[in-house]
Amino acid sequence: MPPRLISVIVTTYNRPDALRAVLASLAAQTDKAFEVLLADDGSRQETAVAVAEAAVNFPVPLVHLWQSDDGFRAAAARNLAVAASRGDYLVFVDGDCVLCPDFVARHRALAEPAWFVAGNRVLLSESFTKKVLQTPMIELHGDSRLSWLGRRFSGAINRWLPLCFVPGNGWRKRQPQRWQGARTCNLAMWRSDFDAINGFDEAFQGWGHEDADLAIRLLHAGVQRKDGRFATAVLHLWHHENDRSNLAENERRLAEILAGDRRRAAVGIDTYNPERVSAAAIQKFGKISG
């Protein structure tokens, strides 16, 4: 049975220009049975302004959740957004990943009990990204595969084939235990499976591996990997490399989880009560119930 309501969790931090492009692509989805929750890791006021502007006539519920800027805490921001969500299925993307119009529909079609879906991405060059985000913004989400093929030849993107659709389901399950390459720029799972492992582990602070940790604990819990390639590729806008000063500690944590069989996050979504979530929801748009 397909998901009733999909919650799309979009992580963002001080990138209002890219977020505008992402929200425009979400507004253009062919499947409207979803909600959007912005997991804001402490952005300045410019982001709230961009969200409010994008929310005018936004076709689905949109919630902006903000936490204080205390370093790279994407795991906590995502847990907060999930705690505020109403869907039975979660799709995680980054606030600099533009989505094709059938992105939500493809993820709905791939959803299956006891499986999580790891999609992939196409990287845009620095120069092309700057061109896209200039004023007025160039909307990419409706462009044809042929136009993207031309951009591949010009060097504007790193690859073209992920934008093609390959039917079938069996081949998507050929690597059910693979955690490598599962990234929160394009990752989907059932809310019940997310809750069972206590969500993201907020012990991972600074850039790196909180998504790999989540995938490994899902595997420990018996939730296997399904390949979302050639169905759900996102268009990843160029950005500067994140600060990796805490990478060594995160790698140590990842090695620890790989060596054992732990399923639940040490510090996870179970710490979020309704009052805490309500205080973080600085803006709500659309038909929000409850």
N, C-alpha and C positions, 0 to 999 in steps of 0.2 A: 504494500500500500504506500503510495507516495506521501511525502510530508504534507501536513495540513497547512502550515505556515512556515516559511523560511525566514530566519533572522540573519541578515547580512551584517557582519561586524566589520567596520572599517576603522583601522588604526590610523591616527594622524598626529602630527606634531609640527606646528609652525610651517606648514606648507599650504597656505590657503589657495594659491594658484593651482596647484596640482589637485587639491581636494575639489575645487570647482569642476574640473574636468571629470573626476570620478563620479561626482554626484550627477552631473549631466548624463553620464552613461547609465547610471542606475535609473534615472528618470525615464530613460528610453527603452527599458526592458520590455520584452514582449509578454513575459509572465509577470503579473501584478500581484500575485499572492505572496508578498514578502514585506518585511519591514527593514528599515536601516537604522543601525545604532552606531554612532560615531564614538569610538574609544579614543578620547583625547588625552594624551600624556602630558598635559600642562601647557598647551598652546597659548599664545597671546590673544588679545581681543580681536585681532584681524581675522582669526579663524571663525570666531562666533559670528562676526559680521558676514563672512562668506557663506556660512551655513544658513543664516537667516535669509540672505538673498536667494540662495538656491532653493530654499523651502517654499518660495512663492509658487503656488500651483503644483507642488511636488505630489506625484500621484499615489504615494504610499506613505505610511507613518514613518516619521523621521525623528530620532531622539539624539541629542548631543549631550554626551556624558564627559565631564571634565574632572581630572584629578590634578593636584598641585605639581608643579615642575620640580621634581626632586631627583633628577637624573633619569636615565633610560629605564622606564618601568613599564614596558609594553605588556608584560604578562599580567600585571595588576590592572592596567587599563582595559585589557580584553576581558578579564574576569568580571570587572565592574559592568561592562557593556552586556555580557551574557546574563549577569544577574538581573538586569533590567529588561531582558528580552522576553518575548511571549511565544516564540516559535518552537516547534518540536524538532527543527533541523537547523544547524548552524553552518554558515559559510563565512570564512574569514578571508578578508582581502586587506591590502595596504592602501593608505590614502594617496598613493601615487600610481595606482594600477587602474587603468581605464578598461572597462568591460565591454565586450561585444553585446549586441542587443539580445542574444539568446543565452547569455551566460547563466542567468538564474534558471531558465528553462532546462538547460543542459544538466545543471547540477541536480535539479529535481528528478530528471530522468535517470540519473546515475545513482540516486539515493537507494540504499538497500540495507536492511537490518544486519548488524554485526560487521559492517564495513565502513571505513572512512575513505574519503576520496582526496587524493593529492593531485592537483592540477599543475600546470606549468606556465611559463611566461615567455613573452617576446620582449627583449630589451631595446629601448629606443636610444639613439645616440644623444650626446649632450647638445649638439647643434640643432638637431631635429626637435628635441624636447623644448628648447628655448623658443624655437619658431612656433611650436604648437601652443605654448602658454602665453604668447604675446597677446596684447589687446588689439582687436577682438580675438578671443581664443578660437583656435581651430578645433572643431569637434571631430574626433577620430572614430568614435564608436560605430558609426554607420557606414564606414568606408568599405569598399569591396575588396575581395581577396586579390583581384587584379591590381588595384592601386597599391596594395601592400607589397605585391611582388615587385612593382617598380621601385618602391622604397628600399627593398632588399638589395636590388642591383645598384642603387645609389649610395648604399651604406647607412641609410637612416635607421635601419633595424638590424639586429644580429642574425636573425633567421626568420624564415617565412613558413615553413612546413607546419609548425604548431597551430597555425591559423586554419588549417584544413581539418575537415571533419572526417573521421574514420568510424563507420558503424560497427556494431558488434559489442558483445559484453564479455565473452569468455576470455579473450586475450587481455582484458584489463585486470584479470586476477592471476596473472602469471608470476607475480612477485608479491605474494600476500604478506610476507614478513619483512619487507624492505621499508626501513624508516628513512634512509638517506634520501635527500631531495624533497622531503615533505616540508613545505614552507607555508607560513601563514599569509603569504601574499596570495595564496590560492589553495585553501584547505577546507574540507567540509566533513561534518559528522553529525550524528544524532545528538540532541541535547541530553538524552538519557545516558549515553555513553560518556559524554563530557562530564556530567555530574558524577558518574560512577567512579571516575579517577580524580575527582576534586579539581577539575579544570587545569589551568596553567599553574605551574609552580612559581610563585612569586619570589622564591629564593634566587631565581635567575634574574639578576639585575645587570644593566649594561647590555651591550649588543651581543647576541650570539646564543643559539642552541635552545632557547626556551621552546621553540617549535619542535625541534628534534626530540626533546625530552617528552613533550606531549605525545608524539607519535609512538615513541617506545613504550610509554605506559599504557597507551591504547592497545598495543600488541600484547603486552603482558596481561591485559584484561580480556584477551580473546577477540578483540576487534581488529580485523585484518585490513590491509591496504588494497584499495582499488585504484587503478590508474585513470586519471582524468585527462590525460594527454589526448590531443586531436579531438577535443570537444569543448574544453573550458579555458583555453589559453587567455591570459590577461596581457594587456599592453603596458609594460612597466616603464614609466617615465624615468629618465636619468636623474640621479641625485649624487651628491658627494658621499664618499664612504663614511659610515658612522664611526664614532669613537669606539675603539676596540680594546680599551685599557683594562677591561674586566674579563677579557676573553679567556685567559688562562684559568681563572676560577670557574667560569662556566664550563670549560672543557673538562675540568676535574669533576664537576657535578654530573656531566653527561657520562663520563667513564664509569662513575659510581652506579648510575641507573642502568647502564648496559651490563654491568657485572652482576646485578641482582635481579629480582623479580618484583620490585615494588610497583604498585599500581597508582596509589593515591599521592597527590601533591602534598608536601609538608605544609605549605601555606597556600591555600587555594580558594575556590569560590565559596566554600562553606563559611567563610568569615564575613560574608556580605549579608547584612540584614536589610529589611525594607527601608529603614530610616536612613541608613548609609547610602543606599542606592538613590533614594529620593533626593537627598542633598546634593548629589553629583549631577543629577539631570537638569542642567542649566537651561536647556531649551527643548521644548517638545512641539512638534508640528504634525499636522495631519490628524487622522482619526485614532487618537490614543485612548484605549479603554483600560479600565482597571486602576 
